[in-house]
Amino acid sequence: MPDTVTTIKVPRSLRERIAARAGRQRMTAAEVIAELLDEAERRARFEAVREAYASTDASYREETEAWDSLADDGLHP
């Protein structure tokens, strides 16, 4: 079943920006909004990963460094 359509209230200037971008990219306004939301959600996921890596403890970093040191062990061409 397809999504139902609804109306959202936005300032006219924002609606015009969305319409202009949609026209340039040959997309619908809904596709532009979905693309922008997808990108914002993607950035948020990457930021969460960066924060998780930044909060690792010393033992994790030591183990990672030990594994990394084996990456150039000459066993693989």
The first five atom37 places (N, CA, C, CB, O) and aatype in JSON, in Angstrom:
{
  "aatype": [12, 14, 3, 16, 19, 16, 16, 9, 11, 19, 14, 1, 15, 10, 1, 6, 1, 9, 0, 0, 1, 0, 7, 1, 5, 1, 12, 16, 0, 0, 6, 19, 9, 0, 6, 10, 10, 3, 6, 0, 6, 1, 1, 0, 1, 13, 6, 0, 19, 1, 6, 0, 18, 0, 15, 16, 3, 0, 15, 18, 1, 6, 6, 16, 6, 0, 17, 3, 15, 10, 0, 3, 3, 7, 10, 8, 14],
  "atom_mask": [
    [1, 1, 1, 1, 1],
    [1, 1, 1, 1, 1],
    [1, 1, 1, 1, 1],
    [1, 1, 1, 1, 1],
    [1, 1, 1, 1, 1],
    [1, 1, 1, 1, 1],
    [1, 1, 1, 1, 1],
    [1, 1, 1, 1, 1],
    [1, 1, 1, 1, 1],
    [1, 1, 1, 1, 1],
    [1, 1, 1, 1, 1],
    [1, 1, 1, 1, 1],
    [1, 1, 1, 1, 1],
    [1, 1, 1, 1, 1],
    [1, 1, 1, 1, 1],
    [1, 1, 1, 1, 1],
    [1, 1, 1, 1, 1],
    [1, 1, 1, 1, 1],
    [1, 1, 1, 1, 1],
    [1, 1, 1, 1, 1],
    [1, 1, 1, 1, 1],
    [1, 1, 1, 1, 1],
    [1, 1, 1, 0, 1],
    [1, 1, 1, 1, 1],
    [1, 1, 1, 1, 1],
    [1, 1, 1, 1, 1],
    [1, 1, 1, 1, 1],
    [1, 1, 1, 1, 1],
    [1, 1, 1, 1, 1],
    [1, 1, 1, 1, 1],
    [1, 1, 1, 1, 1],
    [1, 1, 1, 1, 1],
    [1, 1, 1, 1, 1],
    [1, 1, 1, 1, 1],
    [1, 1, 1, 1, 1],
    [1, 1, 1, 1, 1],
    [1, 1, 1, 1, 1],
    [1, 1, 1, 1, 1],
    [1, 1, 1, 1, 1],
    [1, 1, 1, 1, 1],
    [1, 1, 1, 1, 1],
    [1, 1, 1, 1, 1],
    [1, 1, 1, 1, 1],
    [1, 1, 1, 1, 1],
    [1, 1, 1, 1, 1],
    [1, 1, 1, 1, 1],
    [1, 1, 1, 1, 1],
    [1, 1, 1, 1, 1],
    [1, 1, 1, 1, 1],
    [1, 1, 1, 1, 1],
    [1, 1, 1, 1, 1],
    [1, 1, 1, 1, 1],
    [1, 1, 1, 1, 1],
    [1, 1, 1, 1, 1],
    [1, 1, 1, 1, 1],
    [1, 1, 1, 1, 1],
    [1, 1, 1, 1, 1],
    [1, 1, 1, 1, 1],
    [1, 1, 1, 1, 1],
    [1, 1, 1, 1, 1],
    [1, 1, 1, 1, 1],
    [1, 1, 1, 1, 1],
    [1, 1, 1, 1, 1],
    [1, 1, 1, 1, 1],
    [1, 1, 1, 1, 1],
    [1, 1, 1, 1, 1],
    [1, 1, 1, 1, 1],
    [1, 1, 1, 1, 1],
    [1, 1, 1, 1, 1],
    [1, 1, 1, 1, 1],
    [1, 1, 1, 1, 1],
    [1, 1, 1, 1, 1],
    [1, 1, 1, 1, 1],
    [1, 1, 1, 0, 1],
    [1, 1, 1, 1, 1],
    [1, 1, 1, 1, 1],
    [1, 1, 1, 1, 1]
  ],
  "atom_positions": [
    [[0.84, -1.18, 0.0], [0.0, 0.0, 0.0], [0.89, 1.25, 0.0], [-0.96, -0.01, 1.22], [1.75, 1.39, 0.87]],
    [[0.71, 2.14, -0.95], [1.54, 3.34, -1.02], [1.27, 4.27, 0.16], [1.29, 4.08, -2.33], [0.21, 4.26, 0.78]],
    [[2.29, 5.08, 0.45], [2.13, 6.07, 1.5], [1.03, 7.04, 1.12], [3.45, 6.82, 1.77], [0.85, 7.38, -0.04]],
    [[0.29, 7.49, 2.15], [-0.69, 8.53, 1.89], [0.04, 9.87, 1.85], [-1.81, 8.53, 2.98], [1.13, 10.01, 2.4]],
    [[-0.56, 10.82, 1.21], [0.03, 12.14, 1.06], [-0.56, 13.07, 2.1], [-0.2, 12.7, -0.37], [-1.75, 12.99, 2.42]],
    [[0.28, 13.94, 2.62], [-0.19, 14.91, 3.6], [0.46, 16.26, 3.31], [0.13, 14.44, 5.04], [1.35, 16.36, 2.47]],
    [[0.01, 17.26, 3.99], [0.54, 18.61, 3.82], [1.31, 19.0, 5.07], [-0.59, 19.62, 3.52], [0.86, 18.75, 6.19]],
    [[2.45, 19.63, 4.88], [3.17, 20.19, 6.01], [3.29, 21.69, 5.79], [4.58, 19.53, 6.19], [3.41, 22.15, 4.66]],
    [[3.25, 22.42, 6.86], [3.35, 23.88, 6.76], [4.8, 24.28, 6.96], [2.44, 24.59, 7.81], [5.42, 23.98, 7.97]],
    [[5.32, 24.98, 5.96], [6.68, 25.5, 6.02], [6.63, 26.94, 5.52], [7.68, 24.62, 5.16], [5.71, 27.32, 4.78]],
    [[7.59, 27.72, 5.92], [7.63, 29.09, 5.39], [7.75, 29.07, 3.87], [8.81, 29.88, 6.01], [8.36, 28.16, 3.3]],
    [[7.18, 30.06, 3.23], [7.2, 30.12, 1.77], [8.62, 30.09, 1.23], [6.49, 31.39, 1.28], [8.88, 29.44, 0.22]],
    [[9.55, 30.78, 1.9], [10.93, 30.81, 1.41], [11.55, 29.41, 1.41], [11.77, 31.76, 2.27], [12.32, 29.08, 0.51]],
    [[11.21, 28.6, 2.41], [11.72, 27.23, 2.45], [11.09, 26.39, 1.35], [11.44, 26.59, 3.83], [11.77, 25.61, 0.68]],
    [[9.8, 26.55, 1.15], [9.12, 25.83, 0.08], [9.74, 26.17, -1.26], [7.61, 26.16, 0.06], [9.92, 25.29, -2.11]],
    [[10.08, 27.45, -1.46], [10.7, 27.86, -2.72], [12.1, 27.27, -2.88], [10.75, 29.39, -2.8], [12.49, 26.9, -3.98]],
    [[12.84, 27.2, -1.8], [14.17, 26.58, -1.85], [14.05, 25.1, -2.23], [14.9, 26.72, -0.49], [14.81, 24.6, -3.07]],
    [[13.11, 24.41, -1.61], [12.91, 22.98, -1.92], [12.5, 22.81, -3.38], [11.83, 22.36, -0.98], [13.01, 21.94, -4.07]],
    [[11.58, 23.64, -3.83], [11.12, 23.55, -5.22], [12.25, 23.85, -6.2], [9.95, 24.52, -5.46], [12.36, 23.19, -7.23]],
    [[13.08, 24.83, -5.87], [14.2, 25.17, -6.77], [15.18, 24.01, -6.85], [14.92, 26.45, -6.28], [15.64, 23.65, -7.93]],
    [[15.5, 23.44, -5.71], [16.43, 22.3, -5.71], [15.82, 21.12, -6.46], [16.79, 21.88, -4.26], [16.5, 20.46, -7.25]],
    [[14.56, 20.87, -6.21], [13.88, 19.77, -6.91], [13.93, 19.98, -8.41], [12.42, 19.64, -6.44], [14.18, 19.03, -9.16]],
    [[13.71, 21.19, -8.86], [13.76, 21.48, -10.29], [15.15, 21.27, -10.87], [0.0, 0.0, 0.0], [15.3, 20.7, -11.95]],
    [[16.17, 21.73, -10.14], [17.54, 21.56, -10.63], [17.93, 20.1, -10.73], [18.52, 22.29, -9.73], [18.63, 19.69, -11.66]],
    [[17.45, 19.31, -9.78], [17.84, 17.9, -9.74], [16.82, 16.99, -10.4], [18.04, 17.47, -8.3], [16.96, 15.77, -10.39]],
    [[15.8, 17.57, -10.98], [14.73, 16.81, -11.64], [14.14, 15.77, -10.67], [15.26, 16.11, -12.91], [14.02, 14.59, -11.0]],
    [[13.78, 16.25, -9.49], [13.21, 15.41, -8.45], [11.91, 16.06, -7.98], [14.2, 15.21, -7.27], [11.64, 17.22, -8.28]],
    [[11.14, 15.29, -7.25], [9.98, 15.88, -6.59], [10.43, 16.52, -5.28], [8.87, 14.82, -6.35], [11.52, 16.23, -4.78]],
    [[9.59, 17.37, -4.73], [9.9, 17.98, -3.44], [10.05, 16.89, -2.38], [8.79, 18.99, -3.02], [10.93, 16.97, -1.52]],
    [[9.2, 15.88, -2.43], [9.28, 14.78, -1.46], [10.61, 14.04, -1.58], [8.1, 13.8, -1.66], [11.19, 13.65, -0.57]],
    [[11.09, 13.84, -2.81], [12.38, 13.16, -2.99], [13.53, 14.0, -2.44], [12.61, 12.86, -4.48], [14.48, 13.46, -1.86]],
    [[13.46, 15.31, -2.63], [14.49, 16.2, -2.09], [14.51, 16.11, -0.57], [14.25, 17.67, -2.54], [15.57, 15.97, 0.04]],
    [[13.34, 16.2, 0.04], [13.26, 16.14, 1.5], [13.77, 14.8, 2.01], [11.81, 16.38, 1.99], [14.52, 14.74, 2.98]],
    [[13.37, 13.71, 1.36], [13.82, 12.37, 1.78], [15.33, 12.26, 1.65], [13.12, 11.28, 0.93], [15.98, 11.7, 2.53]],
    [[15.9, 12.78, 0.55], [17.34, 12.72, 0.35], [18.08, 13.5, 1.44], [17.71, 13.27, -1.03], [19.09, 13.03, 1.97]],
    [[17.58, 14.67, 1.78], [18.2, 15.49, 2.82], [18.12, 14.81, 4.19], [17.55, 16.87, 2.87], [19.08, 14.84, 4.95]],
    [[16.98, 14.21, 4.49], [16.84, 13.49, 5.76], [17.75, 12.27, 5.8], [15.38, 13.06, 5.97], [18.38, 11.99, 6.82]],
    [[17.82, 11.55, 4.69], [18.72, 10.38, 4.63], [20.16, 10.8, 4.92], [18.64, 9.69, 3.24], [20.86, 10.13, 5.69]],
    [[20.59, 11.9, 4.31], [21.95, 12.37, 4.51], [22.18, 12.82, 5.96], [22.26, 13.53, 3.55], [23.23, 12.55, 6.53]],
    [[21.21, 13.49, 6.55], [21.34, 13.92, 7.95], [21.42, 12.71, 8.87], [20.15, 14.83, 8.36], [22.2, 12.71, 9.82]],
    [[20.62, 11.7, 8.6], [20.65, 10.48, 9.42], [21.98, 9.74, 9.25], [19.47, 9.55, 9.06], [22.51, 9.19, 10.21]],
    [[22.51, 9.73, 8.04], [23.8, 9.1, 7.77], [24.9, 9.81, 8.55], [24.12, 9.12, 6.25], [25.73, 9.17, 9.19]],
    [[24.91, 11.15, 8.5], [25.9, 11.92, 9.25], [25.79, 11.63, 10.75], [25.73, 13.42, 8.99], [26.8, 11.52, 11.44]],
    [[24.57, 11.52, 11.26], [24.37, 11.23, 12.68], [24.92, 9.84, 13.04], [22.87, 11.31, 13.04], [25.53, 9.68, 14.1]],
    [[24.72, 8.85, 12.16], [25.27, 7.52, 12.43], [26.79, 7.55, 12.46], [24.79, 6.53, 11.36], [27.4, 6.95, 13.35]],
    [[27.41, 8.23, 11.5], [28.87, 8.33, 11.49], [29.38, 9.06, 12.72], [29.35, 9.02, 10.22], [30.42, 8.69, 13.27]],
    [[28.68, 10.1, 13.14], [29.09, 10.82, 14.34], [29.01, 9.91, 15.56], [28.22, 12.08, 14.54], [29.89, 9.96, 16.43]],
    [[27.99, 9.08, 15.65], [27.86, 8.14, 16.76], [29.02, 7.15, 16.77], [26.51, 7.38, 16.68], [29.54, 6.8, 17.83]],
    [[29.43, 6.69, 15.58], [30.57, 5.77, 15.49], [31.84, 6.49, 15.93], [30.73, 5.23, 14.05], [32.62, 5.93, 16.7]],
    [[32.05, 7.73, 15.46], [33.23, 8.5, 15.87], [33.27, 8.67, 17.39], [33.24, 9.87, 15.19], [34.32, 8.52, 18.01]],
    [[32.13, 8.98, 17.98], [32.06, 9.14, 19.43], [32.36, 7.82, 20.15], [30.68, 9.68, 19.85], [33.04, 7.81, 21.17]],
    [[31.86, 6.73, 19.61], [32.11, 5.43, 20.23], [33.6, 5.09, 20.18], [31.3, 4.33, 19.53], [34.16, 4.62, 21.17]],
    [[34.23, 5.33, 19.04], [35.68, 5.07, 18.94], [36.47, 5.98, 19.86], [36.16, 5.24, 17.49], [37.47, 5.57, 20.45]],
    [[36.03, 7.22, 19.99], [36.74, 8.17, 20.85], [36.66, 7.79, 22.31], [36.19, 9.56, 20.65], [37.53, 8.18, 23.1]],
    [[35.64, 7.04, 22.68], [35.46, 6.71, 24.09], [35.98, 5.31, 24.45], [33.99, 6.81, 24.45], [35.68, 4.8, 25.53]],
    [[36.75, 4.7, 23.56], [37.29, 3.38, 23.86], [38.34, 3.47, 24.96], [37.89, 2.73, 22.59], [39.0, 4.49, 25.13]],
    [[38.49, 2.38, 25.68], [39.47, 2.39, 26.76], [40.85, 1.97, 26.24], [39.03, 1.44, 27.9], [40.99, 1.56, 25.08]],
    [[41.85, 2.07, 27.09], [43.23, 1.81, 26.69], [43.42, 0.37, 26.22], [44.18, 2.1, 27.84], [44.19, 0.13, 25.29]],
    [[42.75, -0.59, 26.84], [42.96, -1.98, 26.45], [42.49, -2.24, 25.02], [42.22, -2.92, 27.41], [43.1, -3.01, 24.29]],
    [[41.41, -1.59, 24.62], [40.93, -1.73, 23.24], [41.97, -1.17, 22.27], [39.57, -1.01, 23.05], [42.29, -1.8, 21.27]],
    [[42.49, 0.03, 22.58], [43.49, 0.64, 21.71], [44.76, -0.2, 21.64], [43.83, 2.05, 22.19], [45.35, -0.34, 20.57]],
    [[45.18, -0.77, 22.76], [46.38, -1.61, 22.77], [46.17, -2.86, 21.91], [46.74, -2.02, 24.2], [47.05, -3.24, 21.14]],
    [[45.0, -3.49, 22.05], [44.72, -4.68, 21.25], [44.65, -4.35, 19.76], [43.42, -5.34, 21.71], [45.15, -5.1, 18.93]],
    [[44.03, -3.24, 19.43], [43.94, -2.82, 18.04], [45.33, -2.56, 17.46], [43.07, -1.57, 17.9], [45.62, -2.95, 16.33]],
    [[46.18, -1.9, 18.24], [47.54, -1.64, 17.78], [48.31, -2.95, 17.58], [48.28, -0.74, 18.78], [49.09, -3.07, 16.63]],
    [[48.09, -3.91, 18.44], [48.76, -5.21, 18.3], [48.32, -5.9, 17.02], [48.46, -6.11, 19.52], [49.15, -6.43, 16.28]],
    [[47.03, -5.89, 16.74], [46.53, -6.49, 15.5], [47.06, -5.73, 14.29], [44.99, -6.52, 15.48], [47.44, -6.33, 13.29]],
    [[47.08, -4.39, 14.37], [47.58, -3.58, 13.26], [49.04, -3.88, 12.96], [47.4, -2.1, 13.55], [49.46, -3.85, 11.81]],
    [[49.81, -4.16, 13.99], [51.23, -4.44, 13.78], [51.44, -5.71, 12.97], [51.94, -4.56, 15.12], [52.5, -5.89, 12.36]],
    [[50.45, -6.59, 12.96], [50.55, -7.84, 12.2], [50.12, -7.68, 10.74], [49.71, -8.92, 12.87], [50.29, -8.59, 9.94]],
    [[49.55, -6.54, 10.41], [49.02, -6.33, 9.05], [50.13, -6.37, 8.01], [48.28, -4.99, 8.97], [49.86, -6.71, 6.86]],
    [[51.34, -6.05, 8.37], [52.44, -6.03, 7.43], [53.46, -7.12, 7.77], [53.11, -4.64, 7.41], [54.67, -6.88, 7.77]],
    [[52.93, -8.32, 8.07], [53.83, -9.4, 8.51], [54.44, -10.19, 7.36], [53.09, -10.34, 9.4], [55.21, -11.11, 7.59]],
    [[54.09, -9.83, 6.11], [54.68, -10.5, 4.96], [54.04, -11.83, 4.61], [0.0, 0.0, 0.0], [54.5, -12.5, 3.69]],
    [[52.99, -12.22, 5.31], [52.37, -13.52, 5.03], [51.41, -13.46, 3.84], [51.63, -14.0, 6.26], [51.1, -14.49, 3.24]],
    [[50.96, -12.27, 3.5], [50.03, -12.13, 2.37], [50.69, -11.31, 1.28], [48.69, -11.48, 2.81], [51.4, -10.34, 1.57]],
    [[50.46, -11.69, 0.02], [51.08, -10.95, -1.09], [50.55, -9.53, -1.18], [50.83, -11.67, -2.42], [50.97, -8.77, -2.06]]
  ]
}
